[in-house]
Amino acid sequence: MTPEEEIIALRKQVAELTEMVAYLTKKIYGQKSEQIDPNQLSLLEGNDGVFITPEQPGQQSDADQVPAKKKRKKTRQETLSRDLPVRETVIDLPTQQCAYGHELTPVGKKFVREEVHFIPAKLYREHIYTQTYKCSECELEAGSAHLVQAQTPVALIPHSLASASLVAEIIHKKFLLATPLYRQLADWQRLGIALSEATISNWIIKTSQLVEPIYNLLQQRLSNQRYLQGDETPMQVLREPGKTAAAKSYMWVARTVKQSPQQIIFYAYGSTRSGTFAQKLYRNFTGILQCDGYTGYNLLENSVTRIGCWAHVRRKFYDATQANGKPISSVPLALIDEMFALERQWQHFSPRVRRRRRRSKVRKLLKRFWQWIDSADVLPKSRLGKAVTYAIDQRSTLERLVNVGIMDWSNNAAERNMKSLVIGRKNWLFSTSQAGARSTAIWLTLVESAKANGLDPRGYITYLLKTMPQHPSFTDLAQLEGYLPWNYSGARHQDRNKASNE
């Protein structure tokens, strides 16, 4: 290498390292929003705008929400649920006489204000007996006592204090409110029951095994879909055979598209992120899968058609613009934002109309985007170079979106479902065993699927835990179908639960 070539190589290395330091400094100390100037889209007409608001930590790309619009303030009627019971309080006079001692006659009442009250939770002990009867006539005929008893309902967990409502509340706190089990103990003790973390953990694991047939049926129904979205994220399992406590395990999520009438959000725990687990998860699926550029999905190519995510592409170009604290090149980012702006306008259109609009309008933007990519002269190891490389590697999967109108322009729906785990993971930190990790996958599947189908997750879980123990085996698949979220009559069962608790 000549001295001149060595100087050029060193300058490139200095530029890459300087960019890396600036990027990491901003990631640690800077704001984390990916929002940009609403006028940024005018860059397509020649205005080289500058980004003004940098991405929220731990969030997926907000590309399908940019530029931000001011939200309309909710009215009083929109704030309160119509299902809230109403109790009237009439403030009366201390005496029904006027200042001269005459009797007052009521003529009406005047509305003053409205308040919402909270009734604290309470525990109560239920002693369950079976009524015993005897038949005197049979006793006279047989010469021995003839006793008849009512059939005892099967306990949720044998020899345990656990009830359906108690376990459902524990699950609600952990998987919806992200409250770790050890932080729940003090609340339960104040309410009147001293539990241990081991006891609650066992309840969650045993009840997850009880509802596992529904979990398996949801996976079967998911595999029959034509279109799916998928993602994966690390998690820690302390006691995993053949691995250290600090080693990474993974939680995978696969979900139906938002336009599917029956929403399924399926979580699967895996000890590895390898493509072999992806093959296992999608083994009976032969449709179209939207996911990021992770190479583990490459093993699905023989049976699955992959579609890319433009939010992942956008995120990398946004990072590139912020690497040195100043815009490097915002042309590709502005083109992507214009695509998302159009997609927001079409989000409620039918798949056929969206496909037609994409072919007529988005395809022109794609052509300009790839022209810029093909002519870009960037350092391969720079943030911009990595963004360009990622886009080139995903080009075929990204272009397929034009012809698949039922798919969103990004995989953010799956990432939002994964965020439910990520928020909880910050508080739970880890799962102790593989059984605990699998129970997390089962309960997250039921909770998130209930939410996606417009159900109250706690009411749905309470219903499952009350009714499923009475059916130890499901020989008829149609019987199990009745427990799926879209077959659950939430309002009726929730009314029954309220009546039983009052």
DOKOL-497456 format. One record per residue (C-alpha): residue number from 0; x, y, z. Coordinates in steps of 0.2 Angstrom, whole numbers. Layout:
<nodes>
NUM X Y Z
...
</nodes>
This chain:
<nodes>
0 0 0 0
1 7 17 -5
2 7 31 8
3 -7 40 -2
4 -18 25 -1
5 -14 22 17
6 -19 40 21
7 -35 38 12
8 -39 22 21
9 -35 30 38
10 -46 45 34
11 -60 34 30
12 -57 25 47
13 -57 41 56
14 -73 46 48
15 -82 30 52
16 -75 30 71
17 -80 49 73
18 -98 45 66
19 -99 30 78
20 -94 40 93
21 -106 54 89
22 -120 41 86
23 -118 32 102
24 -117 48 112
25 -133 54 105
26 -141 37 108
27 -136 38 126
28 -139 56 130
29 -150 63 117
30 -169 62 114
31 -175 46 106
32 -190 51 95
33 -191 48 77
34 -203 62 73
35 -197 75 60
36 -202 92 54
37 -220 91 46
38 -213 101 32
39 -200 88 28
40 -210 80 15
41 -208 96 5
42 -190 90 2
43 -197 80 -12
44 -199 97 -21
45 -182 103 -18
46 -182 109 0
47 -168 100 10
48 -176 101 27
49 -169 97 44
50 -175 85 57
51 -181 93 73
52 -187 80 86
53 -177 65 88
54 -185 42 95
55 -193 36 111
56 -182 23 119
57 -188 5 117
58 -202 10 105
59 -204 4 87
60 -203 16 73
61 -216 29 73
62 -216 31 54
63 -234 27 52
64 -238 41 64
65 -228 55 56
66 -231 70 56
67 -240 71 72
68 -257 78 73
69 -265 87 88
70 -277 76 96
71 -295 81 99
72 -299 82 118
73 -311 69 123
74 -328 75 129
75 -336 69 146
76 -347 56 137
77 -332 49 128
78 -321 48 144
79 -334 38 154
80 -339 20 149
81 -358 18 146
82 -357 2 157
83 -352 12 173
84 -366 10 185
85 -374 27 191
86 -378 31 209
87 -388 47 213
88 -385 57 228
89 -397 71 233
90 -391 83 246
91 -405 88 257
92 -408 102 269
93 -404 99 287
94 -422 104 291
95 -438 105 280
96 -443 122 287
97 -441 139 281
98 -434 153 291
99 -451 157 298
100 -455 139 303
101 -466 135 288
102 -465 117 281
103 -456 116 264
104 -463 107 249
105 -450 98 237
106 -452 104 219
107 -437 96 211
108 -418 93 211
109 -404 103 203
110 -389 94 195
111 -373 101 203
112 -358 90 197
113 -353 72 192
114 -339 62 201
115 -332 45 199
116 -329 34 214
117 -317 19 217
118 -322 4 227
119 -306 -5 234
120 -304 -23 231
121 -309 -35 244
122 -305 -54 248
123 -318 -66 255
124 -317 -84 260
125 -329 -96 252
126 -333 -112 262
127 -340 -124 249
128 -352 -138 255
129 -362 -151 247
130 -380 -154 252
131 -384 -171 258
132 -401 -180 256
133 -408 -196 261
134 -422 -206 254
135 -433 -213 268
136 -443 -224 256
137 -427 -232 249
138 -421 -234 267
139 -436 -244 272
140 -436 -255 257
141 -417 -259 257
142 -415 -258 276
143 -400 -247 275
144 -397 -228 273
145 -398 -221 255
146 -389 -204 255
147 -388 -193 239
148 -375 -178 238
149 -374 -164 225
150 -359 -166 213
151 -344 -155 219
152 -337 -143 206
153 -319 -148 201
154 -306 -136 210
155 -295 -125 199
156 -280 -132 208
157 -282 -147 220
158 -279 -143 238
159 -276 -125 235
160 -284 -108 240
161 -283 -102 222
162 -300 -97 214
163 -303 -92 196
164 -305 -74 201
165 -289 -73 212
166 -278 -81 199
167 -286 -70 185
168 -281 -55 196
169 -263 -60 198
170 -262 -63 179
171 -270 -47 176
172 -257 -38 186
173 -242 -47 179
174 -246 -47 161
175 -257 -32 158
176 -250 -20 172
177 -232 -27 171
178 -231 -29 190
179 -219 -42 196
180 -225 -56 207
181 -214 -50 222
182 -222 -33 221
183 -239 -40 222
184 -236 -49 238
185 -238 -34 249
186 -254 -30 241
187 -261 -47 244
188 -256 -47 262
189 -265 -30 265
190 -280 -38 258
191 -279 -53 270
192 -269 -67 262
193 -250 -70 265
194 -244 -78 249
195 -226 -82 243
196 -218 -79 226
197 -216 -98 224
198 -234 -101 227
199 -240 -88 215
200 -228 -94 202
201 -234 -112 203
202 -252 -105 201
203 -248 -96 185
204 -239 -111 178
205 -252 -124 183
206 -266 -114 176
207 -257 -110 160
208 -256 -129 158
209 -275 -130 160
210 -278 -118 146
211 -264 -124 135
212 -277 -133 123
213 -284 -116 118
214 -266 -110 115
215 -263 -125 104
216 -279 -122 95
217 -275 -104 92
218 -258 -109 84
219 -267 -121 73
220 -279 -108 67
221 -265 -96 65
222 -256 -108 53
223 -272 -109 42
224 -271 -90 39
225 -265 -83 22
226 -256 -68 29
227 -246 -66 45
228 -234 -54 53
229 -219 -60 65
230 -206 -53 76
231 -194 -60 90
232 -185 -52 105
233 -172 -59 118
234 -177 -64 136
235 -168 -72 150
236 -172 -89 157
237 -161 -94 173
238 -162 -112 173
239 -161 -118 155
240 -152 -135 152
241 -136 -133 143
242 -135 -114 145
243 -129 -102 158
244 -140 -91 168
245 -134 -75 158
246 -137 -83 141
247 -151 -77 129
248 -167 -86 125
249 -180 -78 114
250 -199 -75 113
251 -206 -75 96
252 -223 -68 91
253 -234 -72 76
254 -250 -63 72
255 -264 -60 60
256 -265 -45 50
257 -276 -30 56
258 -289 -33 43
259 -292 -51 49
260 -310 -53 57
261 -303 -65 70
262 -287 -58 78
263 -274 -70 85
264 -258 -64 94
265 -247 -80 97
266 -232 -80 107
267 -219 -94 107
268 -204 -97 119
269 -188 -103 111
270 -171 -107 118
271 -163 -101 102
272 -165 -88 89
273 -160 -100 75
274 -169 -102 59
275 -174 -120 65
276 -186 -113 78
277 -193 -101 65
278 -196 -117 54
279 -205 -125 70
280 -216 -110 73
281 -221 -108 55
282 -221 -127 50
283 -239 -128 44
284 -240 -110 37
285 -238 -108 18
286 -244 -90 15
287 -236 -73 16
288 -226 -68 31
289 -221 -50 35
290 -205 -48 46
291 -189 -39 47
292 -172 -44 38
293 -166 -56 51
294 -158 -70 42
295 -166 -84 53
296 -181 -82 42
297 -172 -87 27
298 -175 -105 31
299 -193 -102 27
300 -191 -98 9
301 -197 -115 2
302 -214 -113 10
303 -217 -95 15
304 -216 -79 4
305 -208 -65 14
306 -212 -47 14
307 -202 -33 21
308 -205 -19 33
309 -202 -1 28
310 -202 5 46
311 -185 -5 48
312 -178 3 33
313 -184 21 38
314 -176 18 56
315 -159 15 48
316 -159 30 37
317 -165 41 52
318 -151 35 62
319 -139 39 48
320 -145 57 47
321 -142 59 66
322 -125 50 66
323 -115 66 66
324 -128 77 75
325 -133 84 58
326 -142 78 42
327 -131 68 30
328 -144 64 17
329 -163 65 20
330 -168 61 2
331 -172 43 5
332 -180 46 22
333 -192 59 15
334 -197 47 1
335 -201 34 14
336 -211 47 24
337 -221 51 9
338 -225 33 6
339 -231 32 24
340 -241 48 22
341 -250 40 8
342 -253 24 18
343 -261 33 32
344 -274 40 20
345 -278 23 13
346 -277 13 30
347 -296 10 30
348 -298 6 12
349 -301 -12 6
350 -285 -23 1
351 -290 -21 -17
352 -291 -2 -17
353 -275 -1 -7
354 -266 -12 -20
355 -272 -1 -34
356 -267 15 -25
357 -250 8 -22
358 -247 3 -40
359 -252 20 -46
360 -244 32 -33
361 -231 22 -22
362 -223 14 -36
363 -217 31 -42
364 -209 35 -26
365 -201 17 -25
366 -193 21 -42
367 -185 37 -36
368 -180 28 -19
369 -170 14 -28
370 -163 27 -41
371 -155 36 -26
372 -149 20 -18
373 -141 14 -34
374 -132 30 -36
375 -127 32 -18
376 -108 34 -15
377 -106 30 4
378 -93 22 16
379 -99 4 18
380 -96 4 37
381 -105 21 40
382 -123 22 47
383 -128 28 30
384 -119 14 21
385 -127 1 33
386 -144 8 29
387 -141 7 10
388 -134 -11 12
389 -150 -16 22
390 -161 -8 9
391 -152 -17 -5
392 -153 -34 4
393 -171 -32 7
394 -176 -25 -10
395 -186 -40 -16
396 -196 -42 0
397 -199 -23 1
398 -206 -22 -17
399 -218 -36 -15
400 -228 -25 -3
401 -235 -15 -18
402 -245 -30 -24
403 -251 -36 -7
404 -264 -23 -1
405 -270 -32 14
406 -253 -30 22
407 -248 -14 31
408 -233 -4 25
409 -223 -9 41
410 -223 -23 53
411 -226 -11 68
412 -242 -21 73
413 -231 -36 78
414 -218 -25 86
415 -232 -17 97
416 -237 -34 103
417 -219 -38 107
418 -218 -22 116
419 -230 -29 129
420 -217 -42 133
421 -203 -29 133
422 -212 -18 146
423 -215 -32 157
424 -197 -39 155
425 -190 -23 162
426 -199 -27 178
427 -199 -46 178
428 -181 -46 173
429 -181 -65 169
430 -190 -82 170
431 -184 -94 182
432 -188 -110 172
433 -193 -116 155
434 -210 -120 162
435 -211 -102 168
436 -206 -95 151
437 -219 -106 142
438 -232 -100 154
439 -228 -82 150
440 -230 -86 131
441 -247 -95 134
442 -254 -81 145
443 -248 -67 134
444 -256 -76 119
445 -273 -76 128
446 -271 -59 135
447 -266 -50 119
448 -278 -60 108
449 -292 -55 120
450 -287 -37 119
451 -286 -38 100
452 -304 -45 99
453 -311 -31 110
454 -313 -41 126
455 -309 -37 144
456 -294 -49 147
457 -297 -51 165
458 -316 -56 162
459 -310 -68 148
460 -297 -77 159
461 -309 -78 174
462 -322 -87 162
463 -308 -99 156
464 -302 -103 174
465 -320 -106 180
466 -326 -117 166
467 -312 -127 159
468 -308 -137 175
469 -325 -144 173
470 -320 -152 157
471 -304 -162 160
472 -303 -168 142
473 -309 -161 126
474 -314 -176 114
475 -324 -164 103
476 -315 -150 95
477 -331 -140 93
478 -332 -140 112
479 -315 -132 113
480 -319 -120 99
481 -332 -111 111
482 -317 -105 122
483 -309 -95 108
484 -309 -76 110
485 -321 -72 96
486 -333 -85 102
487 -333 -78 120
488 -349 -68 124
489 -339 -56 136
490 -354 -45 141
491 -364 -59 147
492 -350 -68 157
493 -344 -51 164
494 -362 -47 170
495 -362 -64 179
496 -345 -61 187
497 -351 -44 193
498 -367 -52 200
499 -357 -66 209
500 -345 -53 217
501 -358 -42 224
</nodes>
